[in-house]
Every structure is written in C-alpha cells, then in structure tokens.
C-alpha cells in the first residue's frame, strides 16, 4: 500500500508519489489537490484550497482544515440549515475527517432513532385479489384488458419507509463504504442500518426526497443535517477502469462565505431593513463590469451596508485589494458602510473612515476556534457594529 499523503490546508510544499495514470486522473477529477506529472512515473500533488479526503484503490490523500473537523461540520451544517450547532459530544479532537464524520452520523442518528423510526402513511401501488383502497382503472385496463382479477389498486400503508428515514439510511450506507473507520464505528453503522430495515436506500442523487420540518420529525432534524452533509459532499464511484473512488471534498472559501452570509442575514433581521445574499449589480453606468456582493443590507430598498467574506488570515500587508474591492462595491451601490469579514484572528471590529468619502470600512476577523455559540455571538456583535455604523 502507498503511504498516505497528508497535507495541512495551508501547505505550500508539494509531495510526489508514483501513481498509475488512471489513478492520477481520478484524483485530479476530485479537485482535492492539484495533480501534475513529474518524472519516472511520479506525480506532484499540492493542495488547491479545498479540504477533505480521497481514497482511490490503495492511494489515500487527505487535506486537513486549519479549523477542527467539528467546527467544519458546524459551518457546513449551519449554512444549509440555520440553528444547527453541532454537539461535539466526544470532546476529543479528531484530525481525520472520515472517522469524525462517521462518529457524528452514528451519534445523531442513534439519538433520532432512540424511540424507533418515525412512521407515516404512504400511498402504495399493489396487485391484490381484493379491492383495497382505490382501483387504478387505467393500469387495470392497460395491464389486464378484459380481466377482473387480480386488481391494480392504490392504498395507504403505515410505514417507516418515509423520506426522512430514506435519507438517514442512504447516508449510513454511503458512510459504511469509506476507509479508516474503526471496528466500533462499522458496527454502529450496521446496527443503525438494521433498525431501518425495510427503508429504501436511494441510489441516485436526483431521487433524494423532499421533506419539511414538522412536529413529528423535530427530533430527527440534527441527524438529517449530518446526513445532508454526507450526501452532498461525499461520493462513492466505481469507475469503468476498475478503480473504486471514495471522496469527501469541500471548498473552504465557499463554506466560509455561505456561513457568514446566512448567519449575518439572520443576525441583521432584528434591525430595520432586509438582507440580500449574493446580490448581482454593476460597477459602471454602462453595465459592462459586473459585481456580486456576498451580502447587502437594504433599508427602504436602498443599500446601507455591503459585506464581503474573505477566508484568509487578516494581514494588513496583503489586504489592500480587499479594501479596494469593498470600496468599489459601496460606491457602486450607494452604501456608506462596507464590511470585510475574515476567518481567524483576534476578535473585535476595526473601523476605517475613507478619506474624502462618507464610506466606513469595518474589518472583522472571526475566531473559528471558538465554540459554535461563541461564533454566532461574534456574528451578532458584527450586526450591532454594522447597524451602529449605518446610524453614524
């Protein structure tokens, strides 16, 4: 077996490994690392700004985030479903993504199934000797013209084969295929899978069922959020060339941007106005130069503040382009407050008053090593700062 390749997210030094061309191409397709040919059948690998893990045959590549796995799952989960705080009950830092994700899926699913799978009435099509429910007349005529029996019917059945259970069982199945899981984790996945016996496993992503939060599935919500992370970001592929590929890859820029915009929009909701995420506009009157602001706070339908999320350390020696960008956004949109939100760094805002301009720029680094409730408190404090800046 080839020695595992383990990068830190910020690593700038490449690693070379001997790889078959098919393995190199499969690894490149995941987007986790840059893959470039070297000499003597070796390939040069380098992180691309994404984090995650890939297993291709006996090749194991990991790019570990600069934040903890627990915090990564919180950011991903909250951006998709606000209110998700991710209870890191183990309290043990886990650097390896797959074991940490499996442990979380097991813990939340076990909690959801503590009193058994939820059940609901579902329409079932069946062929029966008696009438049950209602006759599917068109199917009866098409399948058995001129015959009275058996009957094509549709009836309601009280079943555990619900959309929520299908998503959980599919996530359990997908999680069971990844490497580096302990025997205890594999047993935990198998036990939970057995509790969902009879529930359909979804094989095509396009068939993922829609579900809505209700009083009946409220105790499932956190488990479904973890399952959603597994199903959106983790893939299993059996390629025609015989290679088996398991991958979990996320783009940290996008994760941070999504979290900041969703969480800040929520925090700004207590002030007059409304927040609009990913607003498209133009820098020039001729509408040739497009701009896209991560978040714009509108008051009386006029832009009051513009926010841009930057997933990098705050470094005053390298952030001038960020300031020019947010200044241009504010100028084009007519806002007097711009905000640059950075990942990491000491907490607390710093406000700049632009010369010969009414525009203020707030530089606000988030401490992503803090607990989820503290991170959300930082976001709430930023909303306060934005409101105060708008009011002068």
N, C-alpha and C positions, 0 to 999 in steps of 0.2 A: 504494500500500500504506500502511496506517495505521502510524504509528511504533510500535515495540514498547513495551509497558508493562512496566517492570521495577521490582519492589519488593524491598526487603530484608524479611526475615521480621518484624522488629520495627518496621517503618514504621507510623506512626500517621496520616500525611497521605494523604488520598485523591487520586486522579487522575481527571479527567473526560475522556471520549472520545466522539466521535459514533459511535453504533452503531445498526444496524438492530434492531428489537425481537426478531427471531428470534435474532440473534447474542447479544444481551444475555441472553435466556432460556437459550440453550445454555451461555453462560459461567456463569451462575448455577447451572445444574444440575451443573457440575463441582465446585462447592464450594470452588474455589481462592480466590476473592475474593468479597466482598460486592458486589452489583450493585444500585444504586439509581437511579431516574430523576432526572435533573437538568432542565435547561431546554433548549429548542431542539434536541431530538433527541439530547442528550448524556446520558451515564450516568456515575455516580460509582462508582469502583472502590476497594476498600480490602481489605488482607489480612485473613484470618479466623483466623490461627493455623496454617494449612496451608502447605506449600511444594510447589513443583513448577512445571510449565509446561503451558500450554494453547495450542493453535493452532486457531482457528475461521476458516476461509476465509483472509482476509488479516489477521486480528486475532491478535496474538502477545502473550500475557501470561505473565510469569514472576514467581514469588516465590522468591527465593534464600534458602536457610537460613543461619543465623548460623554454622553449622559448615561445613566443607568438604564438597563432594559425596562425596569418597572416604569421609569419616567417616560421612556419612549412610548410604551404602550398607553400610558395616560394621555400623552399628547395626541396620538393617533385616534384613540377612542373618543376623547372629548371633542375633537374637531368634527367627528362624524355624528356623535350623539352628546350634546351638551348635558352636563350633570354627571358624567362618568368620572369617578375619582380614582379608580383602580386601587383596591385594597391590597397592598403588598404584604400579605399576612405572614409570609415566611420570614421576612425581616433579614434574609440572607442575600447579600448582593450576588447576582448571577450574571457573569460576563457572557455566557453562551446563550445565544438567542433562543434556539430551539428548545432546550430543556426549560428555560424560563417561561416560554410561551405555552409549552405543554402543561407545566405545573399550574399556570394561571387558568388555562382552559379546564383542567380537571377540577380545580378548586371551585370555580364559579359554576360549572355545570353540576357538580355534586350538590352545591348549595341550592341550585334551581330544582333539582330532582329529589330534594330531601323528602318530600311527601308524594313522590311519584310523578310521572309525566302528566302534564296537563292534557285534558281531552276536550273534544268539541264535536259537534255534529258536522258531518261532511257528506256531500252528495256522492253516491256510489252507483256506477252503472254495472248491471249484472244480468246474467241469463238465468232465469229461475222457472220452475214448473208452475208456480203460483204467482198471482199478482201481489206485488209488494211495492208500496209507493205508487208511482205512476208509470204507465206504459209509454215506452219510447216508440210511438207508432211508426215514424219514418224508418227507424232502424229495423223494426219488426218486418215491415213490408220489403225493405231492401235485402235483408238477410234471409228471411223465410217467407217468400211470397206464397200466399195461399195456405200457410200453416198456422195453426192456433197455438201450438206449444212446441218447444219452450218459449217463454216470453222474455222480450228485451225490456227491462224495467230500470227505473232510477229511484233509489230510496235513500233516506238519510240514515247514517250509521254513526253511533257514538264511538269515536276512535281517538287513539293517541297519534295518528298519522296527520298531525297538524303542521302548518308552515313553520312554527317555532321549533318543533321537535325535529323536523326535517333539516333545518339549518344547523341545529346542535349536532345531530348525528353525522351530517356531512362533514362538519368541522372536526369531529372526533376521528372520523375515518382518514381525513387528509393529514391530521396531526400524527396518526399512528404510522405513517409512511416515512417520516423524516429520521435522520440518523442521530446518534449521540444521546438517545433517551435512556434513562435508567430502566432497569427491570421493573422497579416500582411504578414508574410513570407509565410504562406499557401495560402493566396490569390495571392501573387506574383507568386508562383509556378503554381497555377491553371491558371492564366492569360496567362503566357508564354506557358503553355501546350496547351491552346486554340488556340494560334497563330500558333501552329504546328499541328493543326487538320489535319488528313489525313496522317500524317507521321507515319510509322511503329514503334512500341515500341519493342525493342529487348528483348526477354525473356531468351535466352541462351547466356552466355558469349562467347562461341565458335563462335557465329554468329555475333560478333561485326565486322562491315565492315571496310575495309581498306580505308584510304583517304590520299591524299597527299596535301601539301600546294600549293596553286595556287594564281594567282592574284585575282580570283573570290571569294575565301574563306578567303582572308587575314584578313578581319575584323572579322572572326569567330575564329581566332587562340587561343586567350586567353580564350574564352568561352569553346573551345574544350579541352584546357588543364585542366581547372577546372572540366569539365565533365569527363575527363580521370581519375582524382584523385578520383572522386566519384565512378566511375565504377570499378576501380582497387582495391580500399581499403574498400569500403562499401558493405556489403552484407545483404540481407534480406532472411530469411529462415523460411518456415512454416514446422515444423517438424512433423513426423507421430504421435508423442505423444501429439500433440495439442499445443505445445509451439511455439510462434512466436519470432524469434530471429532477432534483428537488430544490426549490429556491424560495427564499423569502427576502424580498428586496424593497426598500423604501427610500425615497429621496428626501433627505433631511431638510433641504430648503423648503420643499413643498409642505412637509409635515409641520414645520415651524410657522410658515405663513398661514396655513389653514387654521392652526390652533389660535394664533394671535388674532386673526380676523374674526373668528367665531366667538372666542371668549370676550374680546373687546366690544364687539357688537352687542353682546349680552349686557356687559357692564355699562355701556352707554345708554341702554334702554331706560334707565331711571332718570335721564335728563331730557329736556325738550329736544325734539327733532327725531331723526332716524338715521340709522347706519346702513350704508350700502356697500357690499363687498364686491371687489373686482370690477370697479366702475371703469368703463371704457370711455375715453374722451380724446380730444386732440389738443396738441400744444399750440398750433397755429390757426389763424382765422381761415386759411385756405383748406384746412382739414387734410393736410398731407402727412403730418407727423402724429402718429397715434401714441397715446399714453394709456396706461392701465394702472390705476391706483388700487392697492390692496384693500383699503377701506376709506370711505369718505363719510364724514358726519355732516348730514344736511339739516339745517334749521330753516324753516319756512321755505323749503325746497332750494336753498342756496348753500353751497359748500362752505362750511365753517372750519372744518379741520380735515387734513389728509394724513393718512397713516401708511407707512411702508415698513414691512417686516424684513429684517436682514439676519439671516442665520450665519453670524460670524461674531467673533470676539470684538467688542468695541475697542478700536485702536485709532486714536486721533491722528496718527500718522498715515492712515490708509483709508479714512472715511470721507475725504473731501468729495469724491464723486457722489456719495450718498447724499450729502448736503445739497450739492448742485441739483441732483435729481428731485429731491423733495421740494426744493425752492421752485423749480420749474413747474412741478405739479400744482403747488399752491398758487403760483402766478396765473397759470392757465385756467384753473378752476375758480379763482377769486377767493381762495381761503386765506385766512390770516394766521392759521396755526398748522404747522407741519410736525409730524412725529416720526422719528426713526426708532424702531423697537429692535434691539439686538439680543442675541442669545448669549447668556452668561455675563459675567462681570459684576461689579458691586451694584447693589440695588440703589434705587433713588434716581429721580429725574435731574436733568441738567438742561436749562433753557437758554437758547441763544436768541438775541434780538438782532435781526439782519439790518445792516446799515442802510439808511435811506429807503426803508421799506417798513410797512406795518406788520410784516411776517415774523412770527416767532417759530423757532425750531426746537422741539423737545427731543433730547437724546435719552433713551430709556432702555437700559440693559436689564433683562430678566435673569434671575438666578434660577436656572432649571434644575439645580441640585436640591432645591428646597422641596418639601412635601407638596402634593397637589393643592391642598387648601391654601398654602402659603403662596404658591404661584398664582392662584386665582385672586388672592388678596393683592398681589403686586399689580395684576391687571386692573382690579378695581381702583387702586390708587392712581394708576395711569389715567383711567377715565376721569377721576377727580381733577387731575392736573390738566387734562385736555379741556374740561369744562371751565376751569379757572382761567386758562389762557384765552379761551374764547370770550370770556366776560371782561378780559382786560385786567 
